[in-house]
Amino acid sequence: MNHCSHCGEKVTLIIPPGDDRERHVCNSCDTIHYSNPRIIAGCLPIYEDKVLLCRRAIEPRYDKWTLPAGFMENGETTEEGALREAWEEARAKIAVDSLYTMFSLPQINQVHLFYRGQLSSLDFEPGPESLEVRLFSEDEIPWDDLAFMVVGKTLKHYFNDRQSGQYPVRSEDLVHPKGRDWKPPKPARYTLGNTGPVNPDA
């Protein structure tokens, strides 16, 4: 951040009085700009013994398979965001069962939430962010071609839990394989057609 969104003047990264971490503070109007974690909401769409996956038509992880998910919009609940993403990416209508997985990724300032739900119909098709949308049974999942770590973990939890028929909420803090001190490269600016989680290891 270079300029204050309140008055347009330059900002400085300092620890404000009474705080314990650096914030961008305006040099002119003293407005403190807080940067908070971003929430990604998504769905685990289920039909009988299969799950619905989308093959990405956008970066990052173009051409890789994922669950429908994306950044929440202002004014919506996490469930509404998950359902919107399912419609935008797969034109899928889903009856939500419950929140299923929650992952904290502090190194990239993200929280990922996935809702488990049933496909209301088989009338789905790729949205503008997907190349292809398909149902997969467990032995058909393209494990080596999944876009994000959180997608693989959610799928593995689901297929394990399906054996007992019990689906507790799974919560996990994920640390990058390179360690807690690893920092992702600075992402490119968002442009039309470039949306979604900024880090391929998410």
N, C-alpha and C positions, 0 to 999 in steps of 0.2 A: 504494500500500500504506500503510495507516494503523496496523495493529497486528501485533505479532509472532505468527506461527503457532505458536511454541514456548511462550510464556508469556502472550500476550495483551496485553502492555504496548505503549505507543506506540513507533513507530520514527521515526528521523531519517535523512534522506538526506544522507550524508557520504561522504568518501573514507576508507576504513579504512586504518590503517597498513600499508604494504607493497603497497598496491593503487594503481591509476592511474585509477580511475573511480568515480563515485558509486554507492553501494549503500545499501539500506535496512538500517539497523543498529538493533537493539533498545536502547532507553535503559536497560533493566533487566538483561537477561541477556547483552547484547552479541552475540547471535546475528546473523550477517551473512546477509542474504537475497539470494541471487543470482537475477537474472532473465535467462533465456537464450532464444535464438531458438526459435520454435515451428516444428515440422516438419509440413508438409502433404504427404501421400502420395496419389497418384492413379494412374489407369490411362488408357492410350490403347487402348481396345478396338477391335480390327480384325476385319472380316469381309469377305473377298475385297477389293474396291476401296473399301470403305466403313469409316467409323468411327462409333462409337456416342457420341451426345451426350445429355445430360439437360437438360431445361428446368426451371430452379430453382423450387421451391415455397416457398422461404424467402428471407429477407433475409440478407446484402445481395445486390443484383442479382436480385431476384425476377423471374421470367418470362424471364430471359436463359438462353442455352445455355452449357453447360459440360461438361468432362470429369468423370467421377466422381472426386471427391477430397475430402479433409477432414483434420482434425487427427488425428495419431497418438494412440493410446491407450497408456498404460503397459503394459509387458509384451509388446509386439508388435514385430516387425521392420518396416522400412519396406515390404517387399513384402507382409507380412501386412496392414498397414494399408491399402495400396492395394487389395488384393483384398476386404477387408471393406467399404471404401467403395463399390466397384463393386457389391457385393451389396446394400448398404443403399440406394443411390440408384437402381440400375437392375435389381436382382435378376439381375445378369449374372454368369455363371461364366466365368472367364478363365484361359487357360494363358499364364503370363508368359514372354515371350522374354528381356527384359533391361531394365535401367534405361536410360532413353532421354534424358530431359531433367532438368536440375537448375538451379534459379534461386535466387539469393540476393537477397533484398529487404531490405537492412539498414535502410531507413527505417521499415519496419513490423515489423522483428525476425522475419522469416519465411524459411524455406527450403522451396521447393516441389520435389518429386520426382515424376516421372511414369514409370511402367513401360509399355513397349510389350508388348502381348499379343494373343492370338487368342481371339475368342469361342468357347467350347466348344460352344455351341448358340445357337439363335435364340429360345430360351425366356426372354425378358426382359420386364420391365414396370416401370412407375414405382414406386419405393419412396416412403416417406412424405415425403421431401425433394424429390421431383420431380413436376412436373405432367405431363410427357410424356418418353418415351424413344424415340429414332429413330436409324436408320442413315442416314448422309449420304455421298454421293460428294463428291469435291472441288468440283465445280461447284454442289453443293447446300448447301454449308456456309453458315450464316447469319452471315457475317463481321461484319456491323454489329450483330449481336445477341448476340455472345459476352460472357460475364459478366466474364472476367478476362484481362488482358494475357498471362499465362503460358499460358493455353489457346490463344489465337491463335498465339503463337510456337511452341508444341509442334505444333500442326496444320500450320503452314507448314513447319516442319522435316521433318515426316513426309512430306508430299506432295512436297517437293523430293527427299528421300532415296529415296523409292520409285522414282524414275526410274532410279537407279543400283543399287538393291537393297542398298545399304550403309547401315547405321544406327548410326553412331558415337554415343557418349554426348555430348550437347550440354550444355555448362555455361556459364552466363551470369550476370553481376551486373547487375541491373536498377536503373536510377536513374529516379526519378519525372520526368516531363517538365518539372516546375516546378523541378528542380534538387536537388542533394544536401541543401540546407538546408531543403527542404520537409518538414513534419511532418504526418502525418494527423490529422484531428480525433479527439478522444477517442471511442472507440467506445462504444455503449450496452452496458449489462450484458447478458450472455447470458441468455436466457430460453428456455423450451421453444419449439421451432420457430424459434429464431434461432441457427443454428450456421453454421460455415464461415469462410473467410478474412474478416478484419474490414475489409479495405480494398478498395473496388471497383476500384482501379487495379492490383491484384495480377495 
